[in-house]
Each structure stands twice: as structure tokens, then as C-alpha cells.
């Protein structure tokens, strides 16, 4: 959470046109609601991304499997800065897709902020398609 929270709050603040303090408070409430039992909350998976060659953690992915609806959702895909743009995110997305497919899921979703075009390009490259857009206007 200490890695995810600052980056998520910063993106939320920029996208929603709110203060960083408000975005951080929102993120903390959202995490508490999503994870009432922390990393032991049922159906949530937290997986370290570790290449076979080095056995050093280069990132992590947090996803949720909704078995009744037969879908999964990636809440966070994080690659530590020195390891970005080396194929780890693509490999992680493919691994998660394979695992949730094995669990009976027919869809894998995620959210990407408009302030992160690099991530959006990665997701499109990996076969994700836009299914809706949330828009707002600063007043």
C-alpha cells in the first residue's frame, strides 16, 4: 500500500481536479472498503513479479476474481522504475489473463487514467479495449 497509495492518489488528484490531500483520503477509504481484511481479503490476489533469471522483485500486481460474474479486475500493476519498459508488465498481464481464464473468468478489466497514456498504450497492445469513459469538467 505504501507504494501504491502515493501514485494512485496523485493520478486521482490530477484526473479529478482535487487536492492531493482529498485524493489521498479518498484512496485510503477506497482501499479500506475493497480490502477489509487487508491482503487476506477473499478473492483478492497480490502477486510479486519476479523474473526467472534474477529472482529479484521487479513489481507486483493486485487483482480480484469475481467468480459469480466470471470476470476479474486488475486494481494495480506496478513495475519499479529501473525495470520499466523491459517487458515485465506485458508478461504480468499475460500471466494474470491466463490464471483468471483458468479460474473460469471470461473478462479481465482494469482502469487507466487519462493522465497515463503510456499505460493505456500498453493495455491496448495487450488486447484491452475501451468499454466506457468517465469524463468530468472542471468548474
C-alpha positions in Angstrom: 0.0 0.0 0.0 2.9 2.4 0.7 4.0 2.0 -2.9 0.5 2.1 -4.5 -1.1 4.9 -2.4 1.1 7.9 -3.4 1.0 7.2 -7.1 -2.7 6.4 -7.1 -3.6 9.5 -5.1 -1.5 11.7 -7.4 -3.3 10.3 -10.5 -6.7 10.6 -8.8 -5.9 14.2 -7.9 -4.9 15.2 -11.4 -7.7 13.4 -13.1 -10.5 14.5 -10.7 -9.1 18.1 -10.3 -9.0 17.7 -6.5 -6.3 18.3 -3.9 -3.7 15.7 -3.2 -4.9 15.5 0.4 -8.5 14.9 -0.7 -7.3 12.3 -3.2 -5.2 10.5 -0.6 -8.1 10.4 1.8 -10.3 9.0 -1.0 -7.7 6.4 -1.8 -7.4 5.3 1.8 -11.2 4.9 2.1 -11.4 3.0 -1.1 -8.6 0.6 -0.1 -10.3 0.0 3.3 -13.6 -0.7 1.6 -12.0 -3.0 -1.0 -9.7 -4.8 1.4 -11.5 -5.1 4.8 -9.1 -8.0 5.7 -6.1 -6.4 4.1 -4.1 -8.7 1.8 -6.1 -11.6 3.2 -9.4 -10.4 1.8 -11.0 -13.2 -0.1 -10.6 -13.4 -3.9 -8.0 -10.6 -4.0 -4.6 -11.6 -5.2 -1.3 -9.8 -4.6 1.5 -11.3 -6.7 5.1 -10.3 -6.9 6.6 -10.0 -10.3 9.9 -11.8 -10.3 11.9 -12.7 -13.4 13.2 -16.3 -13.5 16.7 -15.1 -14.2 17.4 -12.8 -11.3 14.8 -13.7 -8.6 14.5 -10.1 -7.6 11.1 -8.5 -7.3 10.6 -6.0 -10.2 7.0 -5.2 -9.4 3.6 -6.5 -8.3 0.1 -6.9 -9.5 -3.2 -6.8 -7.4 -6.2 -8.3 -9.0 -9.7 -9.6 -7.9 -11.6 -12.5 -9.2 -15.4 -12.2 -9.2 -16.4 -15.9 -9.7 -20.2 -15.4 -9.9 -19.8 -12.9 -12.7 -16.9 -14.8 -14.3 -14.7 -11.8 -14.5 -11.6 -10.4 -12.9 -10.3 -6.9 -12.4 -6.7 -5.6 -12.1 -6.6 -2.9 -9.4 -2.8 -2.3 -9.7 0.0 -3.2 -11.9 3.3 -1.7 -10.6 6.7 -2.1 -12.1 9.6 -0.4 -10.1 11.2 2.4 -12.1 14.5 0.7 -13.1 12.6 -2.2 -14.6 10.1 -0.4 -16.7 9.8 -0.8 -20.4 11.5 -4.2 -20.3 8.5 -6.4 -20.9 7.7 -7.2 -17.3 4.2 -5.5 -17.4 3.3 -7.3 -20.6 4.4 -10.7 -19.1 2.5 -10.0 -15.9 -0.7 -9.0 -17.8 -0.4 -12.2 -19.8 0.1 -14.3 -16.7 -2.9 -12.8 -14.9 -5.0 -13.3 -18.0 -4.0 -17.0 -18.2 -4.7 -17.5 -14.5 -8.1 -15.9 -14.4 -9.1 -17.7 -17.5 -8.2 -21.0 -15.7 -10.4 -19.8 -12.9 -13.4 -19.6 -15.3 -13.3 -15.9 -16.0 -14.4 -14.6 -19.4 -13.3 -11.0 -18.9 -10.4 -9.2 -17.4 -10.9 -5.4 -16.7 -8.8 -2.5 -15.4 -8.9 1.2 -15.2 -6.4 3.6 -16.6 -6.4 7.3 -16.0 -6.2 9.7 -19.0 -3.1 11.2 -17.3 -1.2 7.9 -18.0 -1.1 7.5 -21.9 1.9 5.1 -21.6 -0.2 2.6 -19.6 -3.1 3.0 -21.9 -0.9 2.2 -24.9 0.4 -0.9 -23.1 -3.1 -2.1 -22.3 -4.2 -1.6 -25.9 -1.2 -3.5 -27.1 -2.1 -6.4 -24.8 -5.7 -6.6 -26.2 -7.7 -4.4 -23.8 -10.4 -2.2 -25.3 -12.1 0.9 -24.0 -15.7 -0.1 -22.9 -16.6 3.2 -21.3 -15.2 6.6 -20.5 -15.7 8.6 -17.4 -15.5 12.3 -18.1 -15.6 15.4 -16.0 -15.4 19.1 -16.3 -13.6 21.5 -14.0 -16.0 24.2 -12.7 
